[in-house]
Amino acid sequence: MKRPELLLVLLLGACVSPPESRPKPVASTPAAKVIASETAAIAAPDWRGLFDYGASLRVRAPADLNREIARLGAEPGETAQVQRAMAYAQLRGNGDLTRAIGLLDAVQKATSPQAEALRPLAQWLSAQYADLRRQDADADKLNQQLKDAQKRANDLNDKLNALKAIEHGLPLKPAAKAAP
């Protein structure tokens, strides 16, 4: 299989047990109805929807990604945080991967049932984004080394041209007299 991470996430998602069914409250106690309606069961995350969302982010323009990040910032819940992290990771500007990792770390530390269900995905994405950040840092370092090497090569070329100019400016050696 080419994507073992996807298999891991799908297997972990399949391990989530459905919420327990509670006995129906007795009709004569109105307080029981209120309590029963307050406890909302958190369903398993829509894994397919999250992966489709991540794929849809890849084709969006940066301005659209910024609007999406702003929209998700107003939404509560860990799913919105994971989606916001995915959007930040697509921007790939200064500090965007760091922001994405920070959001995913917050999801990993949260204790809500929704966060518990999203924890494997958050851990995997966080590791992927950390690798991307390292690769970006390595690419920046290599680009800087390339620029430095090009500058040194240009400086050496300028010195060589200056030496050639000096050489051309020297008087010619007198021709050797022919012997009689």
N, C-alpha and C positions, 0 to 999 in steps of 0.2 A: 504494500500500500504506500502511496506516495506521500500522504498527509497523516502521519500517525497522531499528530496533535488534534486533528479534527476528530479522529476516531476516539481519542481519549475524552474529549469534551462531550461527544455524543454518548459515550458509555456512562460518563458521570451524570449526564442529564437523565439517562434512563434509570439511574439508581434512585432518583428522587421518588420517595413514596407519596402516594396521593394523600391529601389531608383526610384525617379521620372524620367520619360522619358523626355528627352530634345528634343525640336524641332530640326529637321535636319537643319544644316547650309546651307545657300544659297551657291551654287556652285561658284558664282562670287567673293566671299570673302575668299581668302586663309587664312587670319588671323583667321577666325571663325573655320576653320578646325583644326588649331593648338590648339586653346582653347578647342574645343570639345574633342580632343584626349588627352589633358592633364588632364582633369577631369575624373578620373577613379572611377567608382562606386565601393564602398566596399560592397561586398556580405556578407550575414550573415555567421557567422562562421560555419564550418563543425562540428556540435556538435558530430555526430556519429564518425567522424574521430578523434576528440579529445579524446573521451571516449575510442575508440579502441586503440589509441596511449597510453593512460594511462594504459590500461590493458596490453599492450605489454611490458611496462616498468617493470612490476612486475616479469617477468621471465628472465630478463636480468642480466648478471653478472656485478659486480661493474666496471670492466675494460671497458665493453661495454657501461655502463652508462656514464662513464667519457668521452669516445670518443663521445658519443651522445651529452653531454653537450658542449664539445668543438665545435662540428659541429653546434649546435644551437646558440652558442655565435656569430658565424659569420653571421647568418641570421638576416635580419632586420625584424621589425614588432612585434606587441604585441602577435601574435599567437606563434611565436618562443619563446617569453619570458615566456608564460604560459607553453609551452612544456618543456622549460628548468627548470622551477620551479617544474614541475611534476617529472622530472628526478632527480633533487636534492633531492626531498622528498623521492624518492626510495632509494637513497644512505644511508640516515639516519646516516651519520657520524657526527663528531664534527662540528657544525655550519651549516650543510646542510639544516636543516629545517629553520633556520634563513635566509639563502640565498634565499630559495624558497619563504618565506614570503616577503622578500624584493623585489624580482622580481614581485610578485603578487601585492604588494602595488604600485609599479611603474606603472603597467598596470591600476590599479584603479584610479590613479591620472592623467593618460594620457587623452588627450582630442580628440584624433583622432577618426574617425568613427569606426575603427576596435576595438579600446580600449573600446568605448562605448558599442559595441556589446558583448565584452568579459567580461565586468565588473561584471555581476552576477556570472559567473563561477569563476572569480578571487576572488571575495568576499567569495564565498563558500569554495573554496580550501584554501584560507588564514585562514579561521576559522577552517577548519579541521586540517591544519598543526599546528596551534597554540595549538589546543587540543592535538595533538600528541606530541608536544614539552613539554607541561605540563605533560603529562603522562610519557614521558621519564625522566623528572626531578624527578617526584615522584618515578619512578622505581629506579633511581640512588640513591635517598635518602633512600629508603627501602633496597636496596642492601648494602649500607654503614652501615645502622643500623644492618643488619644481620651479616655483617663481624665483627662489633664491639661486638655484642652479642656472636659470635663464639669465638672471641679472649678472651673475659671475661670468657667464659665457659672453654676454654683451660687453662687459667691462674688458675682458681679455681681447675681444675683437677690436674694441676701440684702441687699446694699447698697441695691438699689432698694426692697425692702420696708421697710428701715429709714428711707429717705428719705420714703416714703409715710407711715410712722407719725409721723415728725417733722412732716410737713405737716399731718396730721390733728390733731396736738396744738397747732398754732399757733392763737392766738385769731382769731376771725373779724374781718374788717375791719368797722368801723362803717358802717352803712348811710348813704348820702349823704342829707342833709336835703333835703326837697323844697322848692323855691323857691316863695314865696307869690305 
